[in-house]
Amino acid sequence: MKNQILRLTATQAARDFSHLLDQIEGGSEAVIERRGEAIALIGPAESAPRRISECLSVKLPRASVSPDPDFARDLDDIVAGNPAGEPPAWD
């Protein structure tokens, strides 16, 4: 059943979730439907993502960084040119 796309209802998926995970682990994907509409796609993970806390704990070697004297003024110019309350042009 490798690389097969399964279609099942949320109830079916919940009823035998362990078996569903076994199939996904074997390479299959599953489309979960509710009232005939696809609501989720479950497939094998490429690799386990790292948590944010793990990413932040990685110490990267780099020279110390300090903003230049005009940094605050540059930020003010950016904010003034892009007010948060203004909707994008495509709306």
LUMDREN-70829 format. One record per atom (N, C-alpha, C): residue number from 1; y, z, x; residue in three letters; atom name. Coordinates in steps of 0.001 Angstrom, whole numbers, plus 500000, padded with zeros to 6 digits. Each point is the difference from the previous one (the first is absolute). Example, Ala and Ser with C-alpha at 12.3 -4.5 7.8 and 13.67 -1.06 7.14 Angstrom:
// LUMDREN-70829
(1; (494310; 507800; 513190); ALA; N)
(1; (501190; 500000; 499110); ALA; CA)
(1; (501200; 500000; 500900); ALA; C)
(2; (501050; 499280; 499650); SER; N)
(2; (501190; 500060; 500820); SER; CA)
(2; (501090; 500730; 499230); SER; C)
END
This chain:
// LUMDREN-70829
(1; (498793; 500000; 500805); MET; N)
(1; (501207; 500000; 499195); MET; CA)
(1; (501264; 500000; 500843); MET; C)
(2; (499925; 499642; 501263); LYS; N)
(2; (501179; 500012; 500851); LYS; CA)
(2; (501022; 498981; 499534); LYS; C)
(3; (501279; 500378; 500151); ASN; N)
(3; (501124; 499139; 499683); ASN; CA)
(3; (500015; 499536; 498546); ASN; C)
(4; (499421; 500763; 499139); GLN; N)
(4; (499991; 499690; 498577); GLN; CA)
(4; (501201; 500677; 499350); GLN; C)
(5; (500573; 499355; 498973); ILE; N)
(5; (501092; 500627; 499261); ILE; CA)
(5; (499428; 500500; 498678); ILE; C)
(6; (500021; 501300; 499830); LEU; N)
(6; (499490; 500644; 498791); LEU; CA)
(6; (501144; 500182; 499012); LEU; C)
(7; (499717; 499860; 498719); ARG; N)
(7; (500995; 500272; 498959); ARG; CA)
(7; (499402; 501079; 499096); ARG; C)
(8; (500714; 501106; 499861); LEU; N)
(8; (499495; 501061; 499148); LEU; CA)
(8; (501157; 500775; 499375); LEU; C)
(9; (499674; 500677; 498920); THR; N)
(9; (501017; 500797; 499313); THR; CA)
(9; (500224; 501303; 500755); THR; C)
(10; (501105; 500651; 499698); ALA; N)
(10; (500299; 501289; 500618); ALA; CA)
(10; (498886; 501006; 499667); ALA; C)
(11; (499477; 499942; 498792); THR; N)
(11; (498922; 500905; 499599); THR; CA)
(11; (498750; 499749; 500827); THR; C)
(12; (499640; 498739; 500188); GLN; N)
(12; (498832; 499668; 500807); GLN; CA)
(12; (500174; 500464; 501446); GLN; C)
(13; (501195; 499787; 500542); ALA; N)
(13; (500270; 500413; 501379); ALA; CA)
(13; (499888; 501509; 500141); ALA; C)
(14; (500523; 500728; 499030); ALA; N)
(14; (499975; 501464; 500053); ALA; CA)
(14; (498585; 500535; 499839); ALA; C)
(15; (499230; 499346; 499166); ARG; N)
(15; (498648; 500468; 499710); ARG; CA)
(15; (499106; 500025; 501242); ARG; C)
(16; (500141; 499011; 500856); ASP; N)
(16; (499134; 499924; 501175); ASP; CA)
(16; (500831; 499659; 501234); ASP; C)
(17; (501018; 500818; 500239); PHE; N)
(17; (500947; 499744; 501083); PHE; CA)
(17; (499317; 499986; 501367); PHE; C)
(18; (499030; 500871; 500206); SER; N)
(18; (499294; 500064; 501272); SER; CA)
(18; (499300; 498675; 500298); SER; C)
(19; (499350; 499436; 499002); HIS; N)
(19; (499324; 498708; 500173); HIS; CA)
(19; (501026; 498893; 500267); HIS; C)
(20; (501133; 500047; 499298); LEU; N)
(20; (501070; 499028; 500212); LEU; CA)
(20; (500485; 500060; 501450); LEU; C)
(21; (500211; 501209; 500524); LEU; N)
(21; (500425; 500148; 501382); LEU; CA)
(21; (498957; 499455; 500975); LEU; C)
(22; (498726; 500180; 499678); ASP; N)
(22; (498937; 499445; 500847); ASP; CA)
(22; (500108; 498475; 500065); ASP; C)
(23; (500261; 499375; 498858); GLN; N)
(23; (500129; 498544; 499961); GLN; CA)
(23; (501235; 499539; 500781); GLN; C)
(24; (501083; 500732; 499873); ILE; N)
(24; (501228; 499653; 500716); ILE; CA)
(24; (499793; 500183; 501501); ILE; C)
(25; (499330; 501058; 500360); GLU; N)
(25; (499705; 500237; 501409); GLU; CA)
(25; (499160; 498853; 500577); GLU; C)
(26; (499195; 499379; 499148); GLY; N)
(26; (499180; 498867; 500419); GLY; CA)
(26; (500760; 498687; 500055); GLY; C)
(27; (501291; 500017; 499647); GLY; N)
(27; (500810; 498792; 500102); GLY; CA)
(27; (500467; 499414; 498686); GLY; C)
(28; (499546; 500522; 498886); SER; N)
(28; (500432; 499487; 498698); SER; CA)
(28; (501403; 500481; 499662); SER; C)
(29; (500625; 499314; 499059); GLU; N)
(29; (501274; 500444; 499434); GLU; CA)
(29; (499778; 500225; 498519); GLU; C)
(30; (500836; 500850; 499397); ALA; N)
(30; (499866; 500283; 498575); ALA; CA)
(30; (501358; 499904; 499321); ALA; C)
(31; (500027; 499298; 498883); VAL; N)
(31; (501184; 499941; 499147); VAL; CA)
(31; (499737; 500963; 498856); VAL; C)
(32; (500856; 500994; 499864); ILE; N)
(32; (499868; 500990; 498929); ILE; CA)
(32; (500932; 499586; 498867); ILE; C)
(33; (499445; 499949; 498793); GLU; N)
(33; (500780; 499560; 498834); GLU; CA)
(33; (500126; 501115; 498979); GLU; C)
(34; (501109; 499974; 499304); ARG; N)
(34; (500219; 500907; 498874); ARG; CA)
(34; (500501; 499145; 498844); ARG; C)
(35; (499309; 500068; 498887); ARG; N)
(35; (500334; 499203; 498816); ARG; CA)
(35; (500128; 498509; 500343); ARG; C)
(36; (499080; 499531; 500863); GLY; N)
(36; (499958; 498591; 500340); GLY; CA)
(36; (501006; 499538; 501041); GLY; C)
(37; (500844; 500900; 500497); GLU; N)
(37; (501007; 499655; 501006); GLU; CA)
(37; (499615; 500597; 501344); GLU; C)
(38; (500083; 499210; 501050); ALA; N)
(38; (499714; 500507; 501344); ALA; CA)
(38; (501075; 501012; 500390); ALA; C)
(39; (499571; 501185; 500424); ILE; N)
(39; (500968; 501032; 500397); ILE; CA)
(39; (499852; 500417; 501455); ILE; C)
(40; (498857; 499680; 500622); ALA; N)
(40; (499817; 500401; 501394); ALA; CA)
(40; (498999; 499082; 500679); ALA; C)
(41; (500200; 499844; 501292); LEU; N)
(41; (499049; 499284; 500845); LEU; CA)
(41; (499580; 500973; 501094); LEU; C)
(42; (498721; 500224; 500103); ILE; N)
(42; (499485; 500913; 501024); ILE; CA)
(42; (499143; 499182; 500950); ILE; C)
(43; (500267; 500155; 501289); GLY; N)
(43; (499242; 499271; 500997); GLY; CA)
(43; (499822; 500827; 501249); GLY; C)
(44; (499214; 499477; 500930); PRO; N)
(44; (499772; 500730; 501243); PRO; CA)
(44; (501300; 500208; 500769); PRO; C)
(45; (500147; 501152; 500593); ALA; N)
(45; (501180; 500291; 500813); ALA; CA)
(45; (499853; 499279; 501334); ALA; C)
(46; (501094; 499410; 500457); GLU; N)
(46; (499982; 499328; 501301); GLU; CA)
(46; (499799; 501036; 501104); GLU; C)
(47; (500808; 501016; 499950); SER; N)
(47; (499863; 501133; 500913); SER; CA)
(47; (500738; 501163; 499358); SER; C)
(48; (499629; 501172; 500359); ALA; N)
(48; (500623; 501171; 499405); ALA; CA)
(48; (501447; 500119; 500478); ALA; C)
(49; (500951; 500002; 499066); PRO; N)
(49; (501400; 500132; 500413); PRO; CA)
(49; (500279; 501415; 500501); PRO; C)
(50; (500993; 500103; 500863); ARG; N)
(50; (500392; 501324; 500487); ARG; CA)
(50; (500972; 500635; 499032); ARG; C)
(51; (499951; 501304; 499923); ARG; N)
(51; (500965; 500743; 499198); ARG; CA)
(51; (501335; 500022; 500722); ARG; C)
(52; (501065; 500182; 499246); ILE; N)
(52; (501336; 500045; 500597); ILE; CA)
(52; (500074; 501102; 501045); ILE; C)
(53; (499410; 501145; 499705); SER; N)
(53; (500042; 501110; 500959); SER; CA)
(53; (499319; 499617; 501317); SER; C)
(54; (498934; 499196; 499924); GLU; N)
(54; (499335; 499554; 501217); GLU; CA)
(54; (500887; 499035; 500789); GLU; C)
(55; (500686; 499117; 499287); CYS; N)
(55; (500903; 499050; 500672); CYS; CA)
(55; (501145; 500734; 500679); CYS; C)
(56; (500544; 501011; 499325); LEU; N)
(56; (501136; 500727; 500557); LEU; CA)
(56; (499600; 500860; 501189); LEU; C)
(57; (498735; 500387; 500054); SER; N)
(57; (499570; 500867; 501099); SER; CA)
(57; (499737; 499229; 501291); SER; C)
(58; (499953; 498667; 499923); VAL; N)
(58; (499770; 499184; 501195); VAL; CA)
(58; (501277; 499986; 500832); VAL; C)
(59; (499874; 500431; 501207); LYS; N)
(59; (501169; 500036; 500885); LYS; CA)
(59; (500025; 498723; 500828); LYS; C)
(60; (501060; 499226; 499801); LEU; N)
(60; (500145; 498755; 500731); LEU; CA)
(60; (500918; 500219; 501193); LEU; C)
(61; (499610; 499496; 501154); PRO; N)
(61; (500882; 500148; 501160); PRO; CA)
(61; (501223; 499087; 499849); PRO; C)
(62; (501178; 500583; 500107); ARG; N)
(62; (501226; 499205; 499925); ARG; CA)
(62; (501151; 500781; 500597); ARG; C)
(63; (500986; 499287; 500410); ALA; N)
(63; (501194; 500643; 500545); ALA; CA)
(63; (500743; 500692; 498859); ALA; C)
(64; (500750; 501013; 500329); SER; N)
(64; (500757; 500679; 498956); SER; CA)
(64; (501034; 499030; 499430); SER; C)
(65; (500225; 500128; 498729); VAL; N)
(65; (500903; 499091; 499306); VAL; CA)
(65; (501121; 500815; 499373); VAL; C)
(66; (501199; 499522; 500148); SER; N)
(66; (501126; 500630; 499318); SER; CA)
(66; (500888; 498888; 499462); SER; C)
(67; (500546; 500188; 498802); PRO; N)
(67; (500828; 498951; 499405); PRO; CA)
(67; (501295; 499811; 500792); PRO; C)
(68; (500488; 498761; 499978); ASP; N)
(68; (501257; 499732; 500689); ASP; CA)
(68; (501158; 500615; 499203); ASP; C)
(69; (501179; 500117; 500569); PRO; N)
(69; (501124; 500658; 499327); PRO; CA)
(69; (500419; 499329; 498688); PRO; C)
(70; (499698; 498715; 499825); ASP; N)
(70; (500404; 499289; 498779); ASP; CA)
(70; (498917; 499991; 498925); ASP; C)
(71; (498904; 500706; 500211); PHE; N)
(71; (498870; 499985; 499072); PHE; CA)
(71; (500416; 500416; 498586); PHE; C)
(72; (500713; 501096; 499866); ALA; N)
(72; (500405; 500489; 498678); ALA; CA)
(72; (500897; 498979; 499300); ALA; C)
(73; (500920; 499395; 500742); ARG; N)
(73; (500882; 498999; 499390); ARG; CA)
(73; (499196; 498776; 499546); ARG; C)
(74; (499017; 499592; 500805); ASP; N)
(74; (499149; 498870; 499626); ASP; CA)
(74; (499249; 500292; 498696); ASP; C)
(75; (499472; 501204; 499874); LEU; N)
(75; (499293; 500379; 498765); LEU; CA)
(75; (500943; 499990; 498802); LEU; C)
(76; (501195; 500522; 500177); ASP; N)
(76; (500987; 499976; 498912); ASP; CA)
(76; (500293; 498571; 499564); ASP; C)
(77; (500133; 499076; 500959); ASP; N)
(77; (500261; 498595; 499676); ASP; CA)
(77; (498835; 499388; 499219); ASP; C)
(78; (498786; 500344; 500402); ILE; N)
(78; (498822; 499477; 499302); ILE; CA)
(78; (499964; 500509; 498570); ILE; C)
(79; (500214; 501295; 499814); VAL; N)
(79; (499968; 500594; 498663); VAL; CA)
(79; (501122; 499429; 499137); VAL; C)
(80; (501181; 499839; 500567); ALA; N)
(80; (501136; 499455; 499235); ALA; CA)
(80; (499729; 498565; 499559); ALA; C)
(81; (499283; 499244; 500800); GLY; N)
(81; (499708; 498619; 499666); GLY; CA)
(81; (498841; 499824; 499045); GLY; C)
(82; (499213; 501051; 499778); ASN; N)
(82; (498828; 499942; 499125); ASN; CA)
(82; (499957; 501224; 499098); ASN; C)
(83; (500909; 500079; 499016); PRO; N)
(83; (499965; 501181; 499123); PRO; CA)
(83; (498695; 500088; 499244); PRO; C)
(84; (499457; 501200; 499900); ALA; N)
(84; (498693; 500230; 499386); ALA; CA)
(84; (499974; 499652; 498518); ALA; C)
(85; (501127; 500140; 499303); GLY; N)
(85; (500022; 499759; 498561); GLY; CA)
(85; (500081; 498545; 499627); GLY; C)
(86; (500175; 499104; 500942); GLU; N)
(86; (500139; 498581; 499696); GLU; CA)
(86; (498624; 499348; 499923); GLU; C)
(87; (499665; 499343; 498854); PRO; N)
(87; (498675; 499374; 499879); PRO; CA)
(87; (499916; 498759; 500880); PRO; C)
(88; (498807; 499603; 500365); PRO; N)
(88; (499831; 498791; 500792); PRO; CA)
(88; (500495; 498768; 499239); PRO; C)
(89; (500356; 498964; 500731); ALA; N)
(89; (500564; 498792; 499395); ALA; CA)
(89; (499041; 499315; 499032); ALA; C)
(90; (498682; 500131; 500185); TRP; N)
(90; (499053; 499292; 499152); TRP; CA)
(90; (499797; 500656; 498635); TRP; C)
(91; (500523; 501225; 499771); ASP; N)
(91; (499862; 500645; 498685); ASP; CA)
(91; (500985; 499454; 499000); ASP; C)
END
